[in-house]
């Protein structure tokens, strides 16, 4: 039985010509190349999705932060105006206190 199986394997191996072997190897390489290409396409699609999501998120965050900067700059401007106004009021009140203290002494 082993001799017959060996004979069949030898006969089938002998029936494959070198050109057929090269064709088989090239077909194997072609299939392997197609599989690798598909895997790379899947990886690239996942990477592209991540990039798009990240870009969208970063753009939104930048827009929100710029709006917050504008809002805070407006608050700072208002506070500076209040400081100027209150500084003048304090100076006026200090002057009034000086006058009243002068009146008390007199």
C-alpha positions in Angstrom: 0.0 0.0 0.0 2.8 2.4 0.9 4.6 1.6 -2.3 1.5 2.5 -4.4 1.0 5.8 -2.5 4.7 6.6 -3.0 4.4 5.7 -6.7 1.3 8.0 -7.1 3.1 10.9 -5.3 6.2 10.4 -7.4 4.1 10.1 -10.6 2.2 13.3 -9.8 5.4 15.1 -8.9 7.0 14.0 -12.1 4.0 15.1 -14.1 4.5 18.8 -12.9 6.8 20.5 -15.3 9.1 23.3 -14.2 6.9 25.8 -16.1 3.8 24.6 -14.3 5.7 24.8 -10.9 6.6 28.4 -11.7 2.9 29.2 -12.6 1.8 27.6 -9.3 4.3 29.7 -7.4 3.2 32.8 -9.2 -0.4 32.1 -8.6 0.4 31.6 -4.9 2.2 34.9 -4.8 -0.7 36.5 -6.6 -3.1 35.2 -3.9 -0.8 36.3 -1.1 -0.5 39.7 -2.7 -4.3 40.1 -2.9 -4.7 39.1 0.7 -2.0 41.5 1.9 -3.6 44.3 -0.2 -7.0 43.6 1.3 -5.5 43.7 4.8 -3.7 47.0 4.1 -6.9 48.5 2.7 -8.8 47.5 5.9 -6.0 49.0 8.1 -5.9 52.2 6.0 -9.7 52.6 6.2 -9.5 52.3 10.0 -6.6 54.8 10.1 -8.5 57.2 7.8 -11.6 57.0 9.9 -9.5 57.7 13.0 -7.8 60.7 11.3 -11.2 62.1 10.1 -12.7 61.7 13.6 -9.7 63.3 15.3 -9.6 66.2 12.8 -13.3 66.8 13.3 -12.9 66.7 17.1 -9.9 69.0 17.0 -11.6 71.5 14.7 -14.6 71.6 17.0 -12.4 72.0 20.1 -10.5 74.9 18.4 -13.7 76.6 17.4 -15.1 76.3 21.0 -11.9 77.5 22.5 -11.7 80.5 20.1 -15.3 81.4 21.1 -14.3 81.2 24.8 -11.3 83.4 24.2 -13.5 86.0 22.6 -15.9 85.8 25.5 -13.1 86.1 28.1 -11.6 89.0 26.2 -14.9 90.8 26.4 -15.1 90.1 30.2 -11.5 91.4 30.6 -12.4 94.6 28.7 -15.5 95.1 30.9 -13.5 94.5 34.1 -10.8 96.9 33.0 -13.5 99.6 32.3 -14.9 98.8 35.8 -11.5 99.2 37.4 -11.0 102.5 35.7 -14.4 103.8 36.8 -14.0 102.5 40.4 -10.5 104.0 40.6 -11.9 107.4 39.8 -14.7 106.9 42.3 -12.2 105.9 45.0 -10.1 109.0 44.2 -13.2 111.2 44.5 -14.2 109.5 47.8 -10.7 109.9 49.2 -10.9 113.6 48.3 -14.3 113.8 50.0 -12.9 112.1 53.1 -10.1 114.7 53.2 -12.5 117.5 53.0 -14.8 116.1 55.7 -11.8 115.4 58.0 -10.7 119.0 57.4 -14.2 120.2 58.3 -14.1 118.2 61.5 -10.9 119.7 62.7 -12.1 123.2 62.0 
